[in-house]
Amino acid sequence: MSTVRVEPRSTAEFIELEERHGAHNYHPLDVVITKARGVWVWDVEGNKYLDFLAAYSAVNQGHCHPRIVAALKEQAERVTLTSRAFRNDQLGPLCAQITRLAGFSRFLPMNSGAEAVETALKAARKWGYKVKGVPDGQAEIIAFDGNFHGRTISIVSFSTDEQYRDGFGPFTPGFQVLPYGDADAVSRAIGPNTVAVLVEPIQGESGIIAPPAGFLRRLRELADANRALLVVDEIQSGLGRTGTLFAYEHEGVRPDVVIVGKALGGGCVPISGILADDEVMDVFKPGDHGSTFGGNPLACAAARTALQVLVEEGMIENSARLGEYFIERLRAIGSPHVREIRGKGLWIGVQLKADAGGARRYCEALKEQGLLCKETHVDTIRFAPPLVITREEIDWAVERIAKVLS
Ligand SMILES: *Cc1c(COP(=O)(O)O)cnc(C)c1O
């Protein structure tokens, strides 16, 4: 057998290996990261960058947070996987911690965001049949234009992005897709067979799009009036990103199911899940649903510490305070190429004018200035740094953003 050893050195060599031997389902910036700490990352050539994407908000607590890494190391040396066939001493404490923090009675852990969304859809359907009394096979779930909930076949079944669906049919039935922000459309569509309304409080992948004020409150009222569940996807918007623990808090509503992921793993391990009260969560009986790695002690230990540092180190308040400061400074740049700057907390979309030549060029130029960010759709640059960023680091970034945008 030939050796499996490969020892690339330069950026070009790493990229060549990935391009030749990997699948081409992403189009990353050509920077090969080898080390990271807080808001900073280093590439294999020794260049230093400010991370303005934070792994799509999975690194809210900053890269390699020392307390999270310590918890991981400690746990890695004790026990990492038991499966749910046995119990472990990290799952119960995590469930207690996250439910107390969020104000729900139960938590069900999964691994990826898409899996947690699937779990919420299954919970809603089962609740519809067993509790609401929807006739078998008739459950309907309402979702919205421009949504992003993940990449499984059922989830892309109700995506309105053609690329996400092209070539992946046949699709899962039982979803109605309505205009985002249009509560009147929901009021016309919702009915006796509706089991859930699935919504992102702010659409991230769509370009940091907030619905009109009052939209979530109207959805809450319509869900109550028609006995349907309000299910919010907080995978990207949650855990401090918008300056509150969850983005739905800005509207003062309480959903029935909250989907979490991304930053729950503190940027170290995949862990996701759903939060709900007994009426919904109790529809799951032993054997109904599961995951081999779901609730593993390594991920639970990381998540426990990830939640602790988020709260104890004031990251949520920092997101609110510095988010406001950052958006003001961005607006003050007054770039001729910018159509709109919008956002909440440290989650800001800069939408460029149609004739600006697309956001990708700007992300490439920002990279040359030492700032890593990623376009979303063709015309929006997303700024979403780790929530541990300081005012000085934002000033440093704004100087460079101003250079590139003017
Ligand atoms: C990232 C994301 C998902 C999917 O999470 P994965 O871990 O990539 O499966 C679902 N919903 C929202 C809002 C997201 O941002």
The ligand as an SDF file (V2000), in Angstrom:
LIG
                    3D

 15 15  0  0  0  0  0  0  0  0999 V2000
  -26.7570   27.5840    9.0720 C   0  0  0  0  0  0  0  0  0  0  0  0
  -28.2250   27.5680    9.1780 C   0  0  0  0  0  0  0  0  0  0  0  0
  -28.9470   26.3640    9.1340 C   0  0  0  0  0  0  0  0  0  0  0  0
  -28.3010   25.0280    8.8330 C   0  0  0  0  0  0  0  0  0  0  0  0
  -27.3010   24.6880    9.7200 O   0  0  0  0  0  0  0  0  0  0  0  0
  -26.2180   23.5560    9.3240 P   0  0  0  0  0  0  0  0  0  0  0  0
  -25.4520   23.3360   10.5890 O   0  0  0  0  0  0  0  0  0  0  0  0
  -25.3830   24.1430    8.2190 O   0  0  0  0  0  0  0  0  0  0  0  0
  -26.9910   22.3680    8.8780 O   0  0  0  0  0  0  0  0  0  0  0  0
  -30.3140   26.4210    9.3240 C   0  0  0  0  0  0  0  0  0  0  0  0
  -30.9380   27.5960    9.5340 N   0  0  0  0  0  0  0  0  0  0  0  0
  -30.2790   28.7670    9.5750 C   0  0  0  0  0  0  0  0  0  0  0  0
  -31.0350   30.0360    9.8380 C   0  0  0  0  0  0  0  0  0  0  0  0
  -28.9090   28.8060    9.3800 C   0  0  0  0  0  0  0  0  0  0  0  0
  -28.2480   29.9640    9.3750 O   0  0  0  0  0  0  0  0  0  0  0  0
  1  2  1  0
  2  3  1  0
  2 14  2  0
  3  4  1  0
  3 10  2  0
  4  5  1  0
  5  6  1  0
  6  7  2  0
  6  8  1  0
  6  9  1  0
 10 11  1  0
 11 12  2  0
 12 13  1  0
 12 14  1  0
 14 15  1  0
M  END
$$$$
